[in-house]
Structure formats: structure tokens, C-alpha cells
Amino acid sequence: MTLDHFWLLFNGLSTTLEITFFSLLFGSILAVGLTLAMVNKIPGLNLLARTIILIFTGTPLLIQIFLVYSGPSQFEVIRHSFLWDYLSQAKICAIIALAFNTAAYSSLLFKGAIESVPRGEWDACKALGMTRGQTLAVIVPHALRRVLPSYSNEVILVLKGTSLASSITIMDVMGYANQINGQTYDALMAFSAAGIIYLGMNGILVLIFKQLEKKALAFQS
């Protein structure tokens, strides 16, 4: 394994970060919707949210990626629709699978954080005559501060989960590590170097979330 191979691994870094960013962005938006559907017990949507959570927390992420990537091609109506322009792209399929996966886990974190807010705060909002929406506007910021330490773990899991995207031809860090291993048969160095890159990215994320937690929880100490 040469120095050029190490630079090749870094070529996949931008793809890894891109998939992580958009998966977290769309996943967090979807998680908020799932959480609100469950907290407010909206008929129909509550059942739909719980079904999505059951499917995406109860099956392996690798299977979800394969299904999103290979499943739509089985339906002619999809292949002849505008959706095929997007679903035929491996990177978009990986983002969709990771977004739904992290949304399922994040919505459980968000719901737990909202329910952990002391009952007195709910009663105070009720005593002030606040509507359900106004009450959530008060409660949610408190809940977000409580969920931050747990959510940082979910972000790291998403970053590590992007390594499975190489199984559908995406050339991220893991994809290039596989390619280098195939060219040099030096599995120890290729995958060790990829592991060091993931370790470095996770270390940076931990430091960022530590700083965010200090600021978010400072007033509670």
C-alpha cells in the first residue's frame, strides 16, 4: 500500500460526509414528524409512525439499503415515472435508507425526552390556558436539551452506518478501502487506514457535541 492509496481513501471522505449530512438532515425532519404524530396521538398518523419505527428499528440497515436500492426496479410503474431519475442513483438510495433508519431511532429519543419533562411544566402551561401547540413550543426546547447527549450517539451511528453504502457501489471511504484491498491484497493496511479515518471523524463529532452539551446544559447545573 502506497501513499497514493491513502490519498485515494480521502477521496471517499467527501462522499461519506455528504451521505451523513443529508441523511441526518432529512432524518431529523422526518423524526420530528413521527414524534409529533405519536405525542399528539393523531389518528392514522400515530399508527403510521409506529409502523415505520417498527420496520426500521426491527430490520438490519444493510437490508434496508438493499431494498431501497433494488426494490423499486421491480416495479415498472416506478421505472417509467420521474421517481426513477432519483431512485436509480445509489447515493440517493443510501441517503433515503439511512434517513428513515435514523428517523426511526431519533423519534423514539425525541418522544422519550418530551415525556421526561417534569409534569409540573405541563401543568403550568395548562394553568396558563395554553393550547397544545403552545405547550409543545414551551416543552420542546427543554426536551431538546435533554436529548442532546443521546442524539450525539445517533449521529455517530449514522456516520459509521454510511460504510454499508459501499455495498451498493458507492465509492465512499469504505468503497475505496475495498478497491485498494482488491488491488494490493493488503487488507490489514487498507481497512486499518479506513478505520483511522472513521475514528478521526467520530472524535471530531464527539468534541463538537461536548461543546454543544456544555452550552445547552449549562443553565441546568
ABEGO torsion letter per residue (X at the ends): XBAAAAAAAAAAAAAAAAAAAAAAAAAAAAAAAAAAAAAAGBBGAAAAAAAAAAAAAABBAAAAAAAAAAAAAABAAAAABAAAAAAABAAAAAAAAAAAAAAAAAAAAAAAAAAABBAAAAAAAAAAGBBAAAAAAAAAAAAAAAAAAAAAAAAAAAAAAAAAAAAAGBBBAAAAAAAAAAAAGBAAAAAAAAAAAAAAAAAAAAAAAAAAAAAAAAAAX
